Amino acid sequence: MEKVKLENITFDKEDTALFDLKDDLLLKAKAIKYSILPKLNILLEEALARIRKIYGIEVFNQHSIIHSAPAFREQRETELKIDYNYAFLGLGGSRKPVWTGFKREDNKPVKIIPYIIGFGFTNYGLTLVFDPLRYPLKYAKESHEIFYNFLLENLEYVQTIQSFAKISPNFLLFEKENMIKPFKEIVEKHKEKVVESNKKKCYCLDFTRTIKSPLNYSELNSLIDSFVLFFPVYYSMLEIAQDKPCSFKEIISKVNYKNLIENYPNTNKESPSNVIDSVNTEIDKTKFVKAGIRWQVFDRDDFRCVACGKSAHDGAILHVDHIVPKSKGGRNIIDNYQTLCHLCNIGKSNKSEKN
């Protein structure tokens, strides 16, 4: 199937409204899995393509795997009771005993490394997140210190990356009036609290950048660049966790931060409105489908395009389309909606026919 281009996806108000649904938790989970996650996957694929081009790194040869949520069984004997309020797709360490640079308190082999980097989506918007300590309390004291020592040893470089990537640390240990602190002091205080943790609290210092929905092409591009810029921090932690020499400075030397935007046109330019507008004029679709209706249509059509049968498993991005276009008297009711993939939606134009 033809690959969906970044400029052909958006995150709109209907996507954020999905997380407010409460009546059917299984439908909500399936909608996140088959509608939101495929769009996050397009962002991740574009980020990995840029990483390969800039750094020359093939991520999945270096013990990184895809981490995604929600993860649930659709065929269930009991009703789904988890109310998912987020979607996540990103990179994390593989579950293999290769992390000899880390130690557990019980001296067992470390099979899960805590670092993840990826895209999260909620009812607020889209977030790039680097989370250094998902399972912090299983590790020995020196393992707790690794990330903070890395930050302190590379303070100036990390701050430069932060500035260009527009990604910020979450100041979990600071009151609002004291949040404006030197970065070094923030790192040192978090390091002290993590090491002294009494196993009832976790003081991990994560890094995030959030853009509120709806998001356009330019904003998605910018968030992808932030991922690419911050990637060397994640990659370096994987190297250290494998007890390998850290290549952080060598990796970042391949990036001309000031010229990164010029290397990837449209990142800091206006959205390609001519492309988006041409698609919108060819496709007769509602500007707003009542929250919940879109997902009911997808669920009724088994989250597949009724024209070609493709789903998220085939790389399809799904749309709700009028069977009888509004321009020809079609009504905004569920019986007049159908699920089409991005290609069939464009091809249908404003024809008044199902399939």
SELOTI-840790 format. One line per 8 residues: number of its first residue (from 0); for each residue x negated, y negated, z negated of C-alpha. Coordinates in Angstrom, 2 decimals. Each point is the difference from the previous one (the first is absolute). Example, Ala and Ser with C-alpha at 12.3 -4.5 7.8 and 13.67 -1.06 7.14 Angstrom:
<sites>
0> -12.30:4.50:-7.80 ~ -1.37:-3.44:0.66
</sites>
This chain:
<sites>
0> 0.00:0.00:0.00 ~ -1.23:-3.49:0.80 ~ -1.61:-1.54:-3.06 ~ 1.95:-2.77:-1.69 ~ -1.86:-3.29:0.15 ~ -0.48:-2.15:-3.07 ~ 1.80:-2.95:1.61 ~ 3.15:2.10:0.40
8> 0.61:0.60:-3.70 ~ 1.28:-2.24:-2.76 ~ 0.98:0.27:-3.63 ~ 3.30:-1.84:-0.40 ~ 2.65:-0.73:-2.61 ~ 1.75:3.28:0.68 ~ -3.20:1.88:-0.82 ~ -0.33:-1.75:-3.35
16> 3.73:0.43:-0.70 ~ -0.50:3.76:0.23 ~ -1.67:0.04:-3.41 ~ 3.10:-1.49:-1.61 ~ 2.20:2.95:1.00 ~ 1.12:1.99:-3.03 ~ 2.92:2.16:1.12 ~ -1.86:2.67:1.98
24> -3.55:0.58:-1.20 ~ -0.69:2.78:2.52 ~ 1.06:-2.19:2.91 ~ -2.19:-2.78:-1.38 ~ -3.00:2.33:-0.30 ~ 0.52:1.37:3.53 ~ 0.33:-3.52:1.41 ~ -3.29:-1.01:-1.62
32> -1.70:3.16:1.26 ~ 1.26:-0.14:3.59 ~ 0.33:-3.73:0.60 ~ -2.39:-1.94:-2.27 ~ -2.95:2.43:-0.15 ~ -0.27:0.29:3.83 ~ -0.44:-3.76:0.21 ~ -2.60:0.05:-2.77
40> -1.77:2.73:1.96 ~ -0.33:-2.33:3.01 ~ -1.70:-2.56:-2.25 ~ -2.34:2.64:-1.42 ~ -0.93:1.38:3.44 ~ -0.84:-3.50:1.22 ~ -2.11:-0.63:-3.10 ~ -1.93:3.25:0.51
48> -0.59:-0.85:3.67 ~ -1.56:-3.30:-1.02 ~ -2.09:1.71:-2.68 ~ -1.39:2.38:2.61 ~ -0.84:-2.90:2.31 ~ -1.57:-2.30:-2.59 ~ -1.70:2.40:-2.41 ~ -0.41:3.07:2.18
56> 1.62:2.13:-2.71 ~ 2.33:2.90:0.73 ~ 1.91:0.00:-3.25 ~ 1.38:3.53:0.04 ~ -3.47:1.53:0.31 ~ -0.89:-1.49:-3.37 ~ 2.41:1.73:-2.37 ~ 2.83:-2.50:0.41
64> 3.55:1.20:0.53 ~ 3.38:-1.63:0.51 ~ 1.98:-0.67:-3.17 ~ 3.70:-0.82:0.38 ~ 3.07:-0.49:-2.15 ~ 2.77:0.87:-0.42 ~ -0.62:3.73:0.13 ~ 3.03:2.15:-0.63
72> 1.75:3.16:1.18 ~ 3.03:-0.69:2.13 ~ 1.39:3.52:-0.48 ~ 0.84:-0.09:-3.67 ~ 2.06:2.09:-2.38 ~ 0.55:-2.99:-2.25 ~ 0.85:-3.60:0.71 ~ -2.92:-2.38:0.53
80> -0.21:-2.20:-3.07 ~ -3.10:-2.06:0.80 ~ 0.82:-3.58:0.98 ~ -2.92:-0.91:2.24 ~ -0.71:-3.72:-0.14 ~ -3.07:-0.03:2.23 ~ -1.69:1.61:2.98 ~ -3.75:0.53:0.29
88> -2.32:1.21:2.74 ~ -3.75:-0.15:-0.23 ~ -3.31:1.74:-0.59 ~ -1.19:1.98:-2.96 ~ -2.61:2.61:-0.80 ~ 0.59:3.61:0.97 ~ 0.76:2.47:-2.76 ~ -3.30:1.85:0.11
96> -2.75:0.51:-2.58 ~ -2.41:-2.29:1.83 ~ 0.12:-2.90:-2.46 ~ -3.18:0.86:-1.89 ~ -0.67:-3.66:-0.75 ~ 2.94:0.03:-2.42 ~ 0.38:1.91:-3.26 ~ 3.02:1.08:-1.99
104> 0.17:-0.05:-3.77 ~ 0.49:3.78:-0.03 ~ -2.95:0.53:2.41 ~ 2.22:1.69:2.60 ~ -0.73:-0.77:3.69 ~ 1.61:-3.18:1.27 ~ 2.42:0.94:2.78 ~ 1.98:-3.23:0.26
112> -1.66:-3.36:0.47 ~ 2.06:-2.99:-1.15 ~ -0.60:-2.52:2.77 ~ 2.71:-0.82:2.53 ~ 0.43:-2.80:2.53 ~ 3.09:-0.50:2.11 ~ 3.26:-1.78:0.72 ~ 2.92:-0.09:-2.41
120> 3.49:-1.27:0.81 ~ 2.71:-1.05:-2.48 ~ 3.09:-2.15:-0.11 ~ -2.31:-3.00:-0.22 ~ -2.33:0.58:2.91 ~ -3.14:1.70:1.26 ~ -3.06:0.43:-2.21 ~ -3.56:1.02:0.72
128> -1.24:1.75:-3.12 ~ -3.33:1.39:-1.15 ~ 0.55:2.00:-3.17 ~ -3.20:1.19:-1.68 ~ 1.34:2.11:-2.87 ~ 3.16:1.99:0.61 ~ -1.02:2.71:-2.50 ~ -2.33:-1.92:-2.30
136> 0.28:1.93:-3.24 ~ -1.39:3.34:1.23 ~ -3.50:-1.33:0.58 ~ -3.03:-0.35:-2.24 ~ -1.14:-3.41:-1.20 ~ -2.68:-0.42:2.68 ~ 2.56:0.79:2.71 ~ 2.25:-2.77:-1.32
144> -2.88:-2.43:0.37 ~ -0.90:0.83:3.61 ~ 2.39:-2.35:1.79 ~ -0.73:-2.93:-2.29 ~ -3.76:0.50:0.27 ~ 0.38:-0.02:3.76 ~ 1.91:-3.30:-0.12 ~ -2.55:-1.61:-2.33
152> -2.94:1.14:2.15 ~ 1.64:-1.35:3.16 ~ 1.88:-2.93:-1.48 ~ -0.83:-2.59:2.64 ~ 0.72:2.34:2.92 ~ 3.31:1.19:-1.43 ~ 1.11:-3.57:-0.65 ~ -0.82:-0.91:3.60
160> 2.06:2.94:1.25 ~ 2.85:-1.00:-2.30 ~ -0.02:-3.50:1.39 ~ 0.20:1.03:3.64 ~ 2.39:2.90:-0.64 ~ 2.26:-2.18:-2.18 ~ 0.23:2.88:-2.45 ~ 0.00:-0.69:-3.72
168> -0.61:1.98:-3.18 ~ 2.95:0.52:-2.32 ~ -0.92:-1.56:-3.32 ~ 1.67:2.56:-2.24 ~ -1.84:-1.08:-3.15 ~ 0.50:-3.74:0.27 ~ 2.84:-2.20:-1.17 ~ 1.44:-2.32:2.62
176> -1.73:-3.04:-1.44 ~ -3.37:1.80:0.11 ~ 0.22:1.55:3.45 ~ -2.41:-2.51:1.52 ~ -3.18:1.69:-1.13 ~ -3.35:0.64:1.68 ~ 0.18:3.26:1.91 ~ -2.96:1.39:-1.89
184> 1.76:-0.56:-3.32 ~ 3.13:1.72:1.29 ~ -1.99:3.05:1.08 ~ -1.97:0.19:-3.24 ~ 3.12:-0.21:-2.15 ~ 1.81:2.68:1.98 ~ -3.07:2.24:-0.15 ~ -0.13:-0.37:-3.77
192> 3.70:0.81:-0.43 ~ -0.03:2.98:2.37 ~ -2.94:1.62:-1.76 ~ 1.56:-0.59:-3.41 ~ 3.44:1.21:1.10 ~ 1.85:1.87:-2.71 ~ 1.79:2.13:2.63 ~ 3.23:-1.91:-0.53
200> -0.78:-2.82:2.39 ~ -1.70:-0.34:3.34 ~ -1.81:-3.21:0.82 ~ -0.88:0.68:3.62 ~ -0.89:-2.98:2.17 ~ 1.68:0.39:3.37 ~ -0.07:-2.33:3.00 ~ 3.05:-1.03:2.02
208> 1.30:-2.33:2.66 ~ 3.75:-0.33:0.52 ~ 1.95:-1.67:2.79 ~ 3.71:-0.50:-0.52 ~ 2.48:1.42:2.51 ~ 0.95:-0.54:2.76 ~ -3.43:0.47:1.57 ~ -0.94:-0.91:3.55
216> -2.78:1.26:2.25 ~ -2.53:-2.57:-1.12 ~ 0.53:0.80:-3.67 ~ -0.28:3.74:0.58 ~ -3.22:-0.58:1.93 ~ -1.40:-2.10:-2.82 ~ 0.79:2.66:-2.59 ~ -1.70:2.64:2.14
224> -3.12:-2.17:0.19 ~ 0.08:-0.26:-3.80 ~ 0.02:3.81:-0.15 ~ -2.98:0.18:2.36 ~ -1.97:-2.60:-1.93 ~ 0.55:1.66:-3.38 ~ -0.58:3.51:1.34 ~ -3.78:-0.02:-0.83
232> 0.87:-0.22:-3.71 ~ 2.18:3.11:0.25 ~ -2.53:1.84:2.16 ~ -2.86:-0.84:-2.36 ~ 1.91:1.44:-2.94 ~ 0.47:3.26:1.91 ~ -3.75:0.12:0.63 ~ -0.80:-0.60:-3.67
240> 2.58:2.60:-1.04 ~ -1.81:2.53:2.21 ~ -3.29:-0.95:-1.67 ~ -1.29:-1.44:3.27 ~ -1.96:-3.23:0.53 ~ 2.38:-2.94:0.28 ~ -0.11:-1.61:3.48 ~ 2.17:-2.99:-0.93
248> -2.43:-2.74:1.06 ~ -0.88:1.82:3.21 ~ 3.68:0.35:0.90 ~ 0.97:-3.60:-0.65 ~ -3.02:-1.22:1.98 ~ 1.86:1.20:3.11 ~ 2.74:-2.56:-0.52 ~ -0.15:-3.64:0.99
256> 2.81:-1.08:-2.29 ~ 0.40:-3.42:1.56 ~ 0.37:1.51:3.45 ~ 2.17:2.97:-0.91 ~ 3.17:-1.80:1.02 ~ -1.52:-0.85:3.39 ~ -0.89:3.66:0.53 ~ 3.66:0.93:-0.34
264> 2.15:-2.45:1.96 ~ 3.38:-1.03:-1.39 ~ -1.04:0.58:-3.62 ~ -0.01:-3.69:-0.78 ~ 2.01:-1.17:2.94 ~ 3.69:-0.38:0.55 ~ 2.05:3.18:0.25 ~ 0.38:1.26:3.55
272> 3.55:-1.37:0.04 ~ 0.21:0.44:3.74 ~ -0.41:3.76:-0.47 ~ 2.48:0.22:-2.87 ~ 2.51:-2.30:1.67 ~ -0.12:2.00:3.22 ~ 0.82:3.14:-1.95 ~ 2.81:-1.73:-1.88
280> 1.59:-1.32:3.18 ~ -0.06:3.44:1.60 ~ 1.54:1.76:-2.96 ~ 3.45:-0.91:-1.21 ~ -0.18:0.69:-3.71 ~ 1.42:-1.47:-3.16 ~ -2.11:-2.59:-1.73 ~ 1.13:1.45:-3.32
288> 1.57:3.36:-0.75 ~ 1.65:0.06:-3.40 ~ -2.40:1.44:-2.58 ~ 0.52:3.74:-0.12 ~ 1.72:0.34:3.38 ~ -3.30:0.36:1.87 ~ -1.07:2.85:-2.25 ~ 3.39:1.73:0.23
296> -0.29:-0.07:3.80 ~ -3.51:1.45:-0.16 ~ 1.14:2.70:-2.42 ~ 3.04:0.90:2.15 ~ -2.31:0.36:3.01 ~ -2.52:2.04:-2.05 ~ -2.59:-2.79:0.29 ~ -0.44:0.81:3.70
304> 0.49:-1.93:3.19 ~ 3.31:1.14:1.49 ~ -1.39:-0.57:3.50 ~ -3.33:1.88:-0.03 ~ 0.14:1.87:-3.32 ~ -3.26:-1.40:-1.34 ~ -0.50:-0.82:-3.68 ~ -2.69:-1.41:-2.27
312> -1.85:3.32:0.36 ~ -0.44:-0.87:3.68 ~ -1.19:-3.54:-0.71 ~ 3.37:-1.63:0.68 ~ 1.11:-3.23:-1.61 ~ 3.77:0.12:-0.39 ~ 2.50:-2.78:0.69 ~ 3.75:-0.38:-0.46
320> 1.63:-0.85:3.32 ~ 3.53:-0.86:1.13 ~ 1.57:2.70:2.16 ~ 2.29:-2.62:1.51 ~ -1.97:-3.28:0.01 ~ 1.41:-2.99:-1.82 ~ -0.09:-1.89:3.30 ~ 2.53:2.54:1.34
328> 2.28:-0.02:-3.01 ~ -1.83:2.52:-2.18 ~ 0.86:-0.17:-3.70 ~ -2.32:-0.06:-2.99 ~ 1.23:3.30:-1.43 ~ -1.89:3.19:-0.75 ~ 1.76:1.94:2.78 ~ -1.41:-2.49:2.53
336> -3.58:0.44:-1.20 ~ -2.51:2.59:1.12 ~ -3.63:0.79:-0.78 ~ -2.50:-0.70:2.78 ~ -3.78:0.12:-0.02 ~ -1.96:-3.09:0.97 ~ -0.45:1.13:3.61 ~ 3.59:1.08:0.64
344> 1.25:-3.17:-1.67 ~ -1.94:-2.16:2.43 ~ 1.02:2.17:2.95 ~ 3.69:-0.14:-0.87 ~ 0.14:-3.81:0.32 ~ 3.66:-0.95:-0.36 ~ 1.52:3.00:1.74 ~ 3.26:1.15:-1.49
352> -0.61:3.69:-0.36 ~ -0.97:2.54:-2.62 ~ -3.17:2.06:0.60
</sites>
